[in-house]
Amino acid sequence: MIELIAGVLVLAGSGLAMLAAVGVLRLPDVFTRMQASTKASTLGLGMMLGGLVILHPDAEMVIRAVSIIAFLMLTAAVSAHVIARAAARTGSPLWIGTHVDERPIEESEEAGRVVS
Amino acid sequence: MADIMLRVSLGILAIAALLTLFRVIRGPTLPDRVVALDLFGILIAGFTVVNAAATGLSFFLDVALVIALLSFVGTIGYSRYIEVAERT
């Protein structure tokens, strides 16, 4: 029973990673791709680590798994913010369905809109 | 039972890594490639986590932590490079 729960957690985590990969492949824009990647990959790796901890409840496993989860929660937000800032400052093209663009006008006209 | 599930999740992770590599090759701009490489690093860390669950060896988790750390530092470095290269 415990093995079944752990296997389902690991399978759900890898399914979330698969969703993140499909989102990175299919979404039209840097920013939409980024939100698919960061959220789903963090939760997916967290669920995989949860399944691992349920399957092997040793002290060394639990300490390492908790430290990996804490590290991911800290760094995913930072790296997403840094990539988004770099993409917005270099005028990365937005999807044509974007309604609100809060950049200054000359920057956003320079960036342009694309259909993809 | 859990063994089969771990093998299936390894297969799913492999397909996800292939899709991500396709975006790395094709991505129209440099930030697309950086996002896809970040996700690829996290997928490799997921490989080692599932491997640790399958074998019960705890040093695979050290490997996963180091790979996640290297992916984060690489992402920060690439973003810094994009901004600085645009400014000059």
N, CA and C atoms of all chains as a GROMACS GRO file, in nm:
protein
  612
    1MET      N    1   0.083  -0.121   0.000
    1MET     CA    2   0.000   0.000   0.000
    1MET      C    3   0.086   0.126   0.000
    2ILE      N    4   0.187   0.126   0.090
    2ILE     CA    5   0.276   0.242   0.095
    2ILE      C    6   0.355   0.254  -0.034
    3GLU      N    7   0.396   0.137  -0.089
    3GLU     CA    8   0.467   0.139  -0.218
    3GLU      C    9   0.378   0.196  -0.328
    4LEU      N   10   0.247   0.161  -0.321
    4LEU     CA   11   0.155   0.211  -0.424
    4LEU      C   12   0.144   0.363  -0.416
    5ILE      N   13   0.130   0.415  -0.293
    5ILE     CA   14   0.120   0.561  -0.278
    5ILE      C   15   0.246   0.630  -0.329
    6ALA      N   16   0.363   0.573  -0.296
    6ALA     CA   17   0.488   0.633  -0.341
    6ALA      C   18   0.498   0.630  -0.493
    7GLY      N   19   0.458   0.516  -0.555
    7GLY     CA   20   0.463   0.507  -0.700
    7GLY      C   21   0.370   0.606  -0.766
    8VAL      N   22   0.249   0.624  -0.708
    8VAL     CA   23   0.156   0.721  -0.766
    8VAL      C   24   0.211   0.863  -0.755
    9LEU      N   25   0.278   0.894  -0.642
    9LEU     CA   26   0.337   1.028  -0.628
    9LEU      C   27   0.446   1.051  -0.732
   10VAL      N   28   0.534   0.950  -0.750
   10VAL     CA   29   0.642   0.967  -0.848
   10VAL      C   30   0.585   0.979  -0.989
   11LEU      N   31   0.482   0.900  -1.019
   11LEU     CA   32   0.420   0.908  -1.152
   11LEU      C   33   0.355   1.044  -1.173
   12ALA      N   34   0.288   1.098  -1.071
   12ALA     CA   35   0.226   1.229  -1.084
   12ALA      C   36   0.331   1.337  -1.103
   13GLY      N   37   0.444   1.323  -1.033
   13GLY     CA   38   0.552   1.420  -1.051
   13GLY      C   39   0.608   1.418  -1.191
   14SER      N   40   0.628   1.298  -1.246
   14SER     CA   41   0.683   1.293  -1.381
   14SER      C   42   0.578   1.339  -1.482
   15GLY      N   43   0.449   1.316  -1.451
   15GLY     CA   44   0.345   1.370  -1.540
   15GLY      C   45   0.346   1.522  -1.541
   16LEU      N   46   0.370   1.584  -1.424
   16LEU     CA   47   0.379   1.731  -1.421
   16LEU      C   48   0.500   1.780  -1.499
   17ALA      N   49   0.611   1.706  -1.490
   17ALA     CA   50   0.729   1.744  -1.568
   17ALA      C   51   0.700   1.733  -1.718
   18MET      N   52   0.622   1.630  -1.756
   18MET     CA   53   0.581   1.614  -1.896
   18MET      C   54   0.494   1.732  -1.939
   19LEU      N   55   0.400   1.774  -1.849
   19LEU     CA   56   0.316   1.890  -1.882
   19LEU      C   57   0.402   2.014  -1.902
   20ALA      N   58   0.506   2.031  -1.818
   20ALA     CA   59   0.594   2.146  -1.833
   20ALA      C   60   0.666   2.142  -1.966
   21ALA      N   61   0.710   2.022  -2.007
   21ALA     CA   62   0.781   2.011  -2.135
   21ALA      C   63   0.688   2.041  -2.251
   22VAL      N   64   0.563   1.991  -2.245
   22VAL     CA   65   0.468   2.019  -2.353
   22VAL      C   66   0.436   2.167  -2.358
   23GLY      N   67   0.426   2.232  -2.239
   23GLY     CA   68   0.401   2.375  -2.236
   23GLY      C   69   0.516   2.453  -2.296
   24VAL      N   70   0.640   2.414  -2.265
   24VAL     CA   71   0.756   2.483  -2.322
   24VAL      C   72   0.758   2.464  -2.473
   25LEU      N   73   0.714   2.348  -2.519
   25LEU     CA   74   0.716   2.324  -2.663
   25LEU      C   75   0.604   2.397  -2.735
   26ARG      N   76   0.484   2.406  -2.676
   26ARG     CA   77   0.368   2.447  -2.752
   26ARG      C   78   0.325   2.592  -2.733
   27LEU      N   79   0.358   2.654  -2.618
   27LEU     CA   80   0.307   2.788  -2.592
   27LEU      C   81   0.375   2.891  -2.683
   28PRO      N   82   0.310   3.005  -2.710
   28PRO     CA   83   0.356   3.090  -2.820
   28PRO      C   84   0.462   3.194  -2.784
   29ASP      N   85   0.502   3.209  -2.656
   29ASP     CA   86   0.566   3.331  -2.613
   29ASP      C   87   0.672   3.296  -2.508
   30VAL      N   88   0.773   3.380  -2.489
   30VAL     CA   89   0.874   3.349  -2.386
   30VAL      C   90   0.811   3.346  -2.248
   31PHE      N   91   0.723   3.443  -2.220
   31PHE     CA   92   0.671   3.458  -2.084
   31PHE      C   93   0.573   3.346  -2.050
   32THR      N   94   0.488   3.308  -2.146
   32THR     CA   95   0.396   3.196  -2.120
   32THR      C   96   0.473   3.065  -2.104
   33ARG      N   97   0.577   3.046  -2.187
   33ARG     CA   98   0.660   2.927  -2.173
   33ARG      C   99   0.726   2.923  -2.036
   34MET      N  100   0.766   3.042  -1.988
   34MET     CA  101   0.835   3.047  -1.860
   34MET      C  102   0.742   3.010  -1.746
   35GLN      N  103   0.616   3.053  -1.753
   35GLN     CA  104   0.529   3.018  -1.640
   35GLN      C  105   0.496   2.869  -1.642
   36ALA      N  106   0.485   2.809  -1.763
   36ALA     CA  107   0.464   2.663  -1.767
   36ALA      C  108   0.583   2.592  -1.706
   37SER      N  109   0.704   2.635  -1.742
   37SER     CA  110   0.825   2.566  -1.698
   37SER      C  111   0.844   2.574  -1.547
   38THR      N  112   0.842   2.696  -1.490
   38THR     CA  113   0.881   2.709  -1.350
   38THR      C  114   0.782   2.642  -1.256
   39LYS      N  115   0.653   2.671  -1.272
   39LYS     CA  116   0.557   2.617  -1.175
   39LYS      C  117   0.554   2.465  -1.179
   40ALA      N  118   0.533   2.410  -1.298
   40ALA     CA  119   0.513   2.266  -1.306
   40ALA      C  120   0.641   2.189  -1.271
   41SER      N  121   0.757   2.244  -1.307
   41SER     CA  122   0.878   2.168  -1.276
   41SER      C  123   0.905   2.166  -1.127
   42THR      N  124   0.880   2.277  -1.057
   42THR     CA  125   0.903   2.279  -0.913
   42THR      C  126   0.811   2.181  -0.842
   43LEU      N  127   0.680   2.188  -0.874
   43LEU     CA  128   0.585   2.097  -0.808
   43LEU      C  129   0.613   1.953  -0.847
   44GLY      N  130   0.654   1.930  -0.974
   44GLY     CA  131   0.681   1.793  -1.017
   44GLY      C  132   0.797   1.732  -0.942
   45LEU      N  133   0.906   1.807  -0.929
   45LEU     CA  134   1.022   1.754  -0.855
   45LEU      C  135   0.988   1.736  -0.707
   46GLY      N  136   0.904   1.827  -0.653
   46GLY     CA  137   0.862   1.812  -0.514
   46GLY      C  138   0.782   1.685  -0.492
   47MET      N  139   0.692   1.651  -0.588
   47MET     CA  140   0.613   1.529  -0.572
   47MET      C  141   0.700   1.404  -0.586
   48MET      N  142   0.800   1.411  -0.679
   48MET     CA  143   0.892   1.297  -0.691
   48MET      C  144   0.969   1.276  -0.561
   49LEU      N  145   1.014   1.386  -0.500
   49LEU     CA  146   1.089   1.373  -0.373
   49LEU      C  147   0.998   1.322  -0.262
   50GLY      N  148   0.868   1.363  -0.265
   50GLY     CA  149   0.775   1.311  -0.165
   50GLY      C  150   0.756   1.160  -0.178
   51GLY      N  151   0.745   1.112  -0.303
   51GLY     CA  152   0.735   0.968  -0.324
   51GLY      C  153   0.860   0.895  -0.277
   52LEU      N  154   0.976   0.955  -0.302
   52LEU     CA  155   1.103   0.895  -0.258
   52LEU      C  156   1.108   0.884  -0.106
   53VAL      N  157   1.064   0.990  -0.038
   53VAL     CA  158   1.067   0.990   0.109
   53VAL      C  159   0.971   0.886   0.166
   54ILE      N  160   0.854   0.870   0.100
   54ILE     CA  161   0.760   0.768   0.148
   54ILE      C  162   0.818   0.628   0.125
   55LEU      N  163   0.889   0.610   0.013
   55LEU     CA  164   0.943   0.477  -0.018
   55LEU      C  165   1.062   0.442   0.070
   56HIS      N  166   1.149   0.539   0.099
   56HIS     CA  167   1.268   0.513   0.182
   56HIS      C  168   1.270   0.612   0.298
   57PRO      N  169   1.205   0.585   0.409
   57PRO     CA  170   1.199   0.685   0.518
   57PRO      C  171   1.321   0.682   0.608
   58ASP      N  172   1.442   0.696   0.551
   58ASP     CA  173   1.562   0.704   0.632
   58ASP      C  174   1.593   0.852   0.662
   59ALA      N  175   1.677   0.874   0.762
   59ALA     CA  176   1.711   1.012   0.799
   59ALA      C  177   1.790   1.080   0.689
   60GLU      N  178   1.886   1.007   0.628
   60GLU     CA  179   1.970   1.072   0.527
   60GLU      C  180   1.888   1.113   0.404
   61MET      N  181   1.794   1.024   0.363
   61MET     CA  182   1.706   1.057   0.250
   61MET      C  183   1.620   1.178   0.282
   62VAL      N  184   1.560   1.180   0.403
   62VAL     CA  185   1.464   1.286   0.435
   62VAL      C  186   1.535   1.421   0.442
   63ILE      N  187   1.654   1.423   0.503
   63ILE     CA  188   1.727   1.551   0.514
   63ILE      C  189   1.762   1.605   0.376
   64ARG      N  190   1.813   1.516   0.289
   64ARG     CA  191   1.853   1.563   0.156
   64ARG      C  192   1.731   1.607   0.074
   65ALA      N  193   1.620   1.530   0.085
   65ALA     CA  194   1.501   1.566   0.008
   65ALA      C  195   1.446   1.700   0.054
   66VAL      N  196   1.440   1.724   0.184
   66VAL     CA  197   1.389   1.852   0.233
   66VAL      C  198   1.479   1.967   0.190
   67SER      N  199   1.613   1.944   0.190
   67SER     CA  200   1.702   2.052   0.148
   67SER      C  201   1.688   2.080  -0.001
   68ILE      N  202   1.666   1.975  -0.083
   68ILE     CA  203   1.645   1.999  -0.227
   68ILE      C  204   1.517   2.077  -0.250
   69ILE      N  205   1.408   2.041  -0.177
   69ILE     CA  206   1.281   2.112  -0.196
   69ILE      C  207   1.295   2.258  -0.155
   70ALA      N  208   1.364   2.286  -0.042
   70ALA     CA  209   1.382   2.424   0.003
   70ALA      C  210   1.464   2.502  -0.098
   71PHE      N  211   1.569   2.439  -0.152
   71PHE     CA  212   1.653   2.506  -0.251
   71PHE      C  213   1.573   2.539  -0.377
   72LEU      N  214   1.488   2.445  -0.421
   72LEU     CA  215   1.408   2.470  -0.542
   72LEU      C  216   1.309   2.582  -0.519
   73MET      N  217   1.242   2.582  -0.401
   73MET     CA  218   1.146   2.688  -0.373
   73MET      C  219   1.214   2.824  -0.370
   74LEU      N  220   1.341   2.828  -0.322
   74LEU     CA  221   1.411   2.957  -0.321
   74LEU      C  222   1.451   2.999  -0.461
   75THR      N  223   1.506   2.907  -0.541
   75THR     CA  224   1.570   2.950  -0.664
   75THR      C  225   1.476   2.960  -0.784
   76ALA      N  226   1.362   2.891  -0.782
   76ALA     CA  227   1.275   2.895  -0.901
   76ALA      C  228   1.222   3.036  -0.922
   77ALA      N  229   1.181   3.102  -0.813
   77ALA     CA  230   1.128   3.238  -0.826
   77ALA      C  231   1.236   3.333  -0.874
   78VAL      N  232   1.357   3.319  -0.820
   78VAL     CA  233   1.467   3.411  -0.857
   78VAL      C  234   1.503   3.395  -1.004
   79SER      N  235   1.516   3.268  -1.049
   79SER     CA  236   1.560   3.251  -1.188
   79SER      C  237   1.450   3.292  -1.285
   80ALA      N  238   1.322   3.268  -1.250
   80ALA     CA  239   1.213   3.311  -1.338
   80ALA      C  240   1.212   3.463  -1.349
   81HIS      N  241   1.232   3.532  -1.236
   81HIS     CA  242   1.234   3.678  -1.238
   81HIS      C  243   1.348   3.731  -1.323
   82VAL      N  244   1.466   3.669  -1.311
   82VAL     CA  245   1.582   3.720  -1.384
   82VAL      C  246   1.566   3.698  -1.534
   83ILE      N  247   1.515   3.578  -1.573
   83ILE     CA  248   1.495   3.555  -1.717
   83ILE      C  249   1.389   3.650  -1.772
   84ALA      N  250   1.280   3.673  -1.694
   84ALA     CA  251   1.174   3.761  -1.743
   84ALA      C  252   1.226   3.902  -1.760
   85ARG      N  253   1.312   3.949  -1.666
   85ARG     CA  254   1.364   4.084  -1.678
   85ARG      C  255   1.455   4.096  -1.800
   86ALA      N  256   1.539   3.995  -1.822
   86ALA     CA  257   1.627   4.000  -1.938
   86ALA      C  258   1.547   3.998  -2.068
   87ALA      N  259   1.443   3.912  -2.073
   87ALA     CA  260   1.363   3.904  -2.196
   87ALA      C  261   1.287   4.033  -2.220
   88ALA      N  262   1.234   4.096  -2.114
   88ALA     CA  263   1.157   4.218  -2.133
   88ALA      C  264   1.248   4.334  -2.171
   89ARG      N  265   1.370   4.338  -2.117
   89ARG     CA  266   1.458   4.451  -2.150
   89ARG      C  267   1.517   4.440  -2.288
   90THR      N  268   1.535   4.319  -2.338
   90THR     CA  269   1.591   4.307  -2.472
   90THR      C  270   1.482   4.308  -2.578
   91GLY      N  271   1.356   4.339  -2.539
   91GLY     CA  272   1.251   4.351  -2.639
   91GLY      C  273   1.213   4.220  -2.701
   92SER      N  274   1.187   4.121  -2.618
   92SER     CA  275   1.144   3.992  -2.669
   92SER      C  276   1.001   4.006  -2.720
   93PRO      N  277   0.968   3.949  -2.836
   93PRO     CA  278   0.835   3.968  -2.895
   93PRO      C  279   0.725   3.904  -2.811
   94LEU      N  280   0.610   3.976  -2.802
   94LEU     CA  281   0.496   3.924  -2.726
   94LEU      C  282   0.400   3.852  -2.820
   95TRP      N  283   0.317   3.767  -2.760
   95TRP     CA  284   0.212   3.700  -2.838
   95TRP      C  285   0.110   3.803  -2.884
   96ILE      N  286   0.045   3.777  -2.998
   96ILE     CA  287  -0.046   3.878  -3.052
   96ILE      C  288  -0.173   3.890  -2.968
   97GLY      N  289  -0.204   3.790  -2.889
   97GLY     CA  290  -0.323   3.797  -2.804
   97GLY      C  291  -0.300   3.865  -2.672
   98THR      N  292  -0.182   3.923  -2.648
   98THR     CA  293  -0.154   3.991  -2.522
   98THR      C  294  -0.232   4.121  -2.515
   99HIS      N  295  -0.312   4.140  -2.407
   99HIS     CA  296  -0.395   4.260  -2.398
   99HIS      C  297  -0.327   4.373  -2.325
  100VAL      N  298  -0.258   4.341  -2.213
  100VAL     CA  299  -0.200   4.446  -2.131
  100VAL      C  300  -0.049   4.441  -2.145
  101ASP      N  301   0.012   4.555  -2.188
  101ASP     CA  302   0.156   4.563  -2.196
  101ASP      C  303   0.197   4.687  -2.118
  102GLU      N  304   0.257   4.670  -2.000
  102GLU     CA  305   0.281   4.785  -1.914
  102GLU      C  306   0.418   4.846  -1.935
  103ARG      N  307   0.487   4.806  -2.041
  103ARG     CA  308   0.614   4.870  -2.068
  103ARG      C  309   0.589   5.010  -2.126
  104PRO      N  310   0.689   5.099  -2.121
  104PRO     CA  311   0.675   5.230  -2.189
  104PRO      C  312   0.655   5.211  -2.339
  105ILE      N  313   0.591   5.313  -2.404
  105ILE     CA  314   0.542   5.294  -2.541
  105ILE      C  315   0.656   5.267  -2.639
  106GLU      N  316   0.766   5.342  -2.628
  106GLU     CA  317   0.871   5.324  -2.730
  106GLU      C  318   0.932   5.185  -2.719
  107GLU      N  319   0.947   5.135  -2.597
  107GLU     CA  320   1.001   5.000  -2.583
  107GLU      C  321   0.908   4.897  -2.646
  108SER      N  322   0.776   4.910  -2.620
  108SER     CA  323   0.686   4.805  -2.668
  108SER      C  324   0.664   4.816  -2.818
  109GLU      N  325   0.676   4.940  -2.876
  109GLU     CA  326   0.667   4.948  -3.022
  109GLU      C  327   0.793   4.891  -3.087
  110GLU      N  328   0.904   4.913  -3.018
  110GLU     CA  329   1.029   4.856  -3.070
  110GLU      C  330   1.024   4.704  -3.067
  111ALA      N  331   0.956   4.652  -2.962
  111ALA     CA  332   0.952   4.506  -2.949
  111ALA      C  333   0.862   4.444  -3.054
  112GLY      N  334   0.747   4.506  -3.082
  112GLY     CA  335   0.658   4.451  -3.182
  112GLY      C  336   0.578   4.335  -3.129
  113ARG      N  337   0.482   4.293  -3.206
  113ARG     CA  338   0.398   4.178  -3.171
  113ARG      C  339   0.410   4.075  -3.282
  114VAL      N  340   0.414   3.950  -3.245
  114VAL     CA  341   0.423   3.847  -3.348
  114VAL      C  342   0.310   3.746  -3.331
  115VAL      N  343   0.274   3.682  -3.441
  115VAL     CA  344   0.186   3.567  -3.436
  115VAL      C  345   0.276   3.444  -3.445
  116SER      N  346   0.252   3.349  -3.358
  116SER     CA  347   0.334   3.228  -3.366
  116SER      C  348   0.252   3.109  -3.324
  117MET      N  349   0.544  -0.368  -0.788
  117MET     CA  350   0.446  -0.267  -0.830
  117MET      C  351   0.510  -0.129  -0.840
  118ALA      N  352   0.577  -0.090  -0.732
  118ALA     CA  353   0.643   0.042  -0.735
  118ALA      C  354   0.758   0.042  -0.835
  119ASP      N  355   0.818  -0.076  -0.858
  119ASP     CA  356   0.928  -0.084  -0.953
  119ASP      C  357   0.881  -0.048  -1.094
  120ILE      N  358   0.765  -0.106  -1.134
  120ILE     CA  359   0.712  -0.077  -1.267
  120ILE      C  360   0.677   0.071  -1.279
  121MET      N  361   0.620   0.128  -1.172
  121MET     CA  362   0.582   0.270  -1.177
  121MET      C  363   0.706   0.358  -1.192
  122LEU      N  364   0.816   0.321  -1.123
  122LEU     CA  365   0.938   0.400  -1.135
  122LEU      C  366   0.994   0.392  -1.277
  123ARG      N  367   0.988   0.272  -1.336
  123ARG     CA  368   1.036   0.260  -1.474
  123ARG      C  369   0.953   0.344  -1.570
  124VAL      N  370   0.819   0.340  -1.552
  124VAL     CA  371   0.731   0.418  -1.640
  124VAL      C  372   0.760   0.566  -1.625
  125SER      N  373   0.784   0.611  -1.501
  125SER     CA  374   0.810   0.754  -1.483
  125SER      C  375   0.946   0.792  -1.542
  126LEU      N  376   1.042   0.700  -1.541
  126LEU     CA  377   1.168   0.728  -1.612
  126LEU      C  378   1.145   0.748  -1.761
  127GLY      N  379   1.056   0.666  -1.820
  127GLY     CA  380   1.024   0.681  -1.962
  127GLY      C  381   0.956   0.814  -1.991
  128ILE      N  382   0.862   0.852  -1.903
  128ILE     CA  383   0.793   0.980  -1.922
  128ILE      C  384   0.892   1.096  -1.915
  129LEU      N  385   0.986   1.088  -1.818
  129LEU     CA  386   1.086   1.194  -1.806
  129LEU      C  387   1.175   1.200  -1.929
  130ALA      N  388   1.206   1.084  -1.989
  130ALA     CA  389   1.288   1.084  -2.109
  130ALA      C  390   1.217   1.154  -2.224
  131ILE      N  391   1.086   1.125  -2.241
  131ILE     CA  392   1.010   1.192  -2.348
  131ILE      C  393   1.006   1.343  -2.324
  132ALA      N  394   0.986   1.382  -2.196
  132ALA     CA  395   0.982   1.525  -2.164
  132ALA      C  396   1.115   1.592  -2.196
  133ALA      N  397   1.227   1.523  -2.166
  133ALA     CA  398   1.358   1.580  -2.196
  133ALA      C  399   1.378   1.595  -2.346
  134LEU      N  400   1.326   1.499  -2.425
  134LEU     CA  401   1.337   1.512  -2.571
  134LEU      C  402   1.259   1.634  -2.621
  135LEU      N  403   1.136   1.653  -2.570
  135LEU     CA  404   1.056   1.769  -2.614
  135LEU      C  405   1.127   1.900  -2.578
  136THR      N  406   1.186   1.903  -2.457
  136THR     CA  407   1.257   2.025  -2.414
  136THR      C  408   1.378   2.052  -2.502
  137LEU      N  409   1.451   1.946  -2.540
  137LEU     CA  410   1.566   1.964  -2.627
  137LEU      C  411   1.525   2.015  -2.764
  138PHE      N  412   1.405   1.973  -2.809
  138PHE     CA  413   1.356   2.025  -2.937
  138PHE      C  414   1.336   2.175  -2.930
  139ARG      N  415   1.283   2.224  -2.814
  139ARG     CA  416   1.266   2.368  -2.800
  139ARG      C  417   1.402   2.438  -2.791
  140VAL      N  418   1.500   2.374  -2.729
  140VAL     CA  419   1.634   2.435  -2.722
  140VAL      C  420   1.691   2.453  -2.861
  141ILE      N  421   1.673   2.352  -2.948
  141ILE     CA  422   1.728   2.364  -3.083
  141ILE      C  423   1.652   2.468  -3.163
  142ARG      N  424   1.517   2.469  -3.151
  142ARG     CA  425   1.436   2.547  -3.242
  142ARG      C  426   1.412   2.690  -3.195
  143GLY      N  427   1.416   2.712  -3.061
  143GLY     CA  428   1.372   2.836  -3.000
  143GLY      C  429   1.411   2.961  -3.074
  144PRO      N  430   1.317   3.049  -3.109
  144PRO     CA  431   1.352   3.160  -3.197
  144PRO      C  432   1.445   3.262  -3.132
  145THR      N  433   1.434   3.287  -3.005
  145THR     CA  434   1.521   3.386  -2.942
  145THR      C  435   1.605   3.319  -2.833
  146LEU      N  436   1.702   3.396  -2.783
  146LEU     CA  437   1.792   3.342  -2.680
  146LEU      C  438   1.722   3.314  -2.547
  147PRO      N  439   1.630   3.401  -2.497
  147PRO     CA  440   1.559   3.367  -2.372
  147PRO      C  441   1.477   3.238  -2.380
  148ASP      N  442   1.425   3.204  -2.499
  148ASP     CA  443   1.356   3.075  -2.513
  148ASP      C  444   1.450   2.960  -2.482
  149ARG      N  445   1.571   2.971  -2.536
  149ARG     CA  446   1.667   2.863  -2.514
  149ARG      C  447   1.708   2.855  -2.367
  150VAL      N  448   1.719   2.973  -2.303
  150VAL     CA  449   1.758   2.971  -2.161
  150VAL      C  450   1.650   2.907  -2.076
  151VAL      N  451   1.521   2.940  -2.105
  151VAL     CA  452   1.410   2.878  -2.031
  151VAL      C  453   1.410   2.727  -2.050
  152ALA      N  454   1.430   2.683  -2.174
  152ALA     CA  455   1.428   2.539  -2.201
  152ALA      C  456   1.546   2.468  -2.135
  153LEU      N  457   1.663   2.535  -2.130
  153LEU     CA  458   1.779   2.472  -2.065
  153LEU      C  459   1.758   2.462  -1.914
  154ASP      N  460   1.692   2.562  -1.855
  154ASP     CA  461   1.660   2.558  -1.713
  154ASP      C  462   1.569   2.438  -1.683
  155LEU      N  463   1.465   2.421  -1.766
  155LEU     CA  464   1.375   2.307  -1.747
  155LEU      C  465   1.449   2.175  -1.768
  156PHE      N  466   1.546   2.174  -1.862
  156PHE     CA  467   1.621   2.051  -1.888
  156PHE      C  468   1.705   2.011  -1.767
  157GLY      N  469   1.766   2.111  -1.701
  157GLY     CA  470   1.841   2.080  -1.580
  157GLY      C  471   1.753   2.021  -1.472
  158ILE      N  472   1.632   2.077  -1.457
  158ILE     CA  473   1.540   2.024  -1.354
  158ILE      C  474   1.497   1.883  -1.390
  159LEU      N  475   1.480   1.854  -1.521
  159LEU     CA  476   1.442   1.718  -1.562
  159LEU      C  477   1.554   1.620  -1.532
  160ILE      N  478   1.680   1.662  -1.551
  160ILE     CA  479   1.791   1.572  -1.520
  160ILE      C  480   1.797   1.545  -1.369
  161ALA      N  481   1.771   1.650  -1.288
  161ALA     CA  482   1.763   1.629  -1.143
  161ALA      C  483   1.651   1.531  -1.109
  162GLY      N  484   1.539   1.539  -1.183
  162GLY     CA  485   1.430   1.443  -1.162
  162GLY      C  486   1.471   1.301  -1.196
  163PHE      N  487   1.551   1.284  -1.303
  163PHE     CA  488   1.606   1.151  -1.336
  163PHE      C  489   1.681   1.093  -1.217
  164THR      N  490   1.770   1.174  -1.158
  164THR     CA  491   1.851   1.120  -1.048
  164THR      C  492   1.766   1.094  -0.925
  165VAL      N  493   1.660   1.174  -0.904
  165VAL     CA  494   1.572   1.149  -0.789
  165VAL      C  495   1.499   1.016  -0.806
  166VAL      N  496   1.446   0.990  -0.927
  166VAL     CA  497   1.377   0.863  -0.950
  166VAL      C  498   1.474   0.746  -0.941
  167ASN      N  499   1.599   0.770  -0.985
  167ASN     CA  500   1.701   0.666  -0.973
  167ASN      C  501   1.732   0.635  -0.827
  168ALA      N  502   1.737   0.740  -0.744
  168ALA     CA  503   1.759   0.718  -0.600
  168ALA      C  504   1.643   0.641  -0.539
  169ALA      N  505   1.518   0.670  -0.585
  169ALA     CA  506   1.404   0.596  -0.532
  169ALA      C  507   1.408   0.450  -0.576
  170ALA      N  508   1.462   0.424  -0.698
  170ALA     CA  509   1.465   0.286  -0.747
  170ALA      C  510   1.575   0.205  -0.681
  171THR      N  511   1.691   0.268  -0.655
  171THR     CA  512   1.803   0.191  -0.601
  171THR      C  513   1.816   0.201  -0.449
  172GLY      N  514   1.759   0.307  -0.388
  172GLY     CA  515   1.771   0.323  -0.244
  172GLY      C  516   1.905   0.376  -0.199
  173LEU      N  517   1.985   0.431  -0.292
  173LEU     CA  518   2.115   0.489  -0.257
  173LEU      C  519   2.097   0.639  -0.239
  174SER      N  520   2.149   0.692  -0.129
  174SER     CA  521   2.117   0.831  -0.096
  174SER      C  522   2.210   0.930  -0.165
  175PHE      N  523   2.324   0.884  -0.220
  175PHE     CA  524   2.411   0.985  -0.280
  175PHE      C  525   2.361   1.036  -0.413
  176PHE      N  526   2.260   0.968  -0.472
  176PHE     CA  527   2.199   1.024  -0.593
  176PHE      C  528   2.131   1.158  -0.562
  177LEU      N  529   2.084   1.173  -0.436
  177LEU     CA  530   2.021   1.301  -0.401
  177LEU      C  531   2.124   1.414  -0.394
  178ASP      N  532   2.248   1.381  -0.354
  178ASP     CA  533   2.354   1.482  -0.361
  178ASP      C  534   2.376   1.526  -0.506
  179VAL      N  535   2.375   1.425  -0.596
  179VAL     CA  536   2.392   1.457  -0.739
  179VAL      C  537   2.279   1.547  -0.787
  180ALA      N  538   2.155   1.516  -0.745
  180ALA     CA  539   2.041   1.598  -0.786
  180ALA      C  540   2.054   1.740  -0.734
  181LEU      N  541   2.101   1.755  -0.609
  181LEU     CA  542   2.117   1.891  -0.553
  181LEU      C  543   2.222   1.970  -0.631
  182VAL      N  544   2.333   1.904  -0.666
  182VAL     CA  545   2.439   1.974  -0.739
  182VAL      C  546   2.392   2.011  -0.879
  183ILE      N  547   2.314   1.921  -0.944
  183ILE     CA  548   2.267   1.954  -1.079
  183ILE      C  549   2.169   2.070  -1.075
  184ALA      N  550   2.080   2.073  -0.973
  184ALA     CA  551   1.986   2.186  -0.962
  184ALA      C  552   2.063   2.316  -0.936
  185LEU      N  553   2.168   2.309  -0.854
  185LEU     CA  554   2.250   2.428  -0.825
  185LEU      C  555   2.318   2.479  -0.952
  186LEU      N  556   2.377   2.387  -1.029
  186LEU     CA  557   2.446   2.428  -1.152
  186LEU      C  558   2.348   2.486  -1.253
  187SER      N  559   2.226   2.430  -1.261
  187SER     CA  560   2.125   2.483  -1.353
  187SER      C  561   2.087   2.626  -1.314
  188PHE      N  562   2.070   2.648  -1.182
  188PHE     CA  563   2.034   2.783  -1.135
  188PHE      C  564   2.144   2.884  -1.166
  189VAL      N  565   2.269   2.847  -1.137
  189VAL     CA  566   2.380   2.941  -1.162
  189VAL      C  567   2.395   2.968  -1.311
  190GLY      N  568   2.376   2.862  -1.394
  190GLY     CA  569   2.383   2.881  -1.538
  190GLY      C  570   2.274   2.973  -1.589
  191THR      N  571   2.153   2.961  -1.534
  191THR     CA  572   2.044   3.048  -1.576
  191THR      C  573   2.074   3.194  -1.542
  192ILE      N  574   2.124   3.216  -1.419
  192ILE     CA  575   2.157   3.354  -1.379
  192ILE      C  576   2.266   3.410  -1.470
  193GLY      N  577   2.367   3.328  -1.501
  193GLY     CA  578   2.475   3.376  -1.586
  193GLY      C  579   2.429   3.409  -1.726
  194TYR      N  580   2.342   3.322  -1.783
  194TYR     CA  581   2.292   3.349  -1.918
  194TYR      C  582   2.208   3.476  -1.922
  195SER      N  583   2.124   3.498  -1.818
  195SER     CA  584   2.040   3.618  -1.819
  195SER      C  585   2.125   3.744  -1.808
  196ARG      N  586   2.228   3.738  -1.723
  196ARG     CA  587   2.320   3.850  -1.710
  196ARG      C  588   2.388   3.878  -1.845
  197TYR      N  589   2.426   3.770  -1.914
  197TYR     CA  590   2.491   3.784  -2.045
  197TYR      C  591   2.397   3.848  -2.146
  198ILE      N  592   2.269   3.807  -2.144
  198ILE     CA  593   2.173   3.865  -2.238
  198ILE      C  594   2.158   4.015  -2.216
  199GLU      N  595   2.143   4.055  -2.088
  199GLU     CA  596   2.125   4.199  -2.060
  199GLU      C  597   2.249   4.278  -2.097
  200VAL      N  598   2.367   4.232  -2.058
  200VAL     CA  599   2.490   4.307  -2.084
  200VAL      C  600   2.520   4.314  -2.233
  201ALA      N  601   2.496   4.204  -2.305
  201ALA     CA  602   2.524   4.203  -2.448
  201ALA      C  603   2.429   4.295  -2.522
  202GLU      N  604   2.305   4.312  -2.471
  202GLU     CA  605   2.213   4.405  -2.536
  202GLU      C  606   2.257   4.550  -2.515
  203ARG      N  607   2.314   4.579  -2.394
  203ARG     CA  608   2.342   4.717  -2.360
  203ARG      C  609   2.462   4.772  -2.438
  204THR      N  610   2.560   4.687  -2.468
  204THR     CA  611   2.681   4.739  -2.533
  204THR      C  612   2.668   4.738  -2.684
   0.00000   0.00000   0.00000
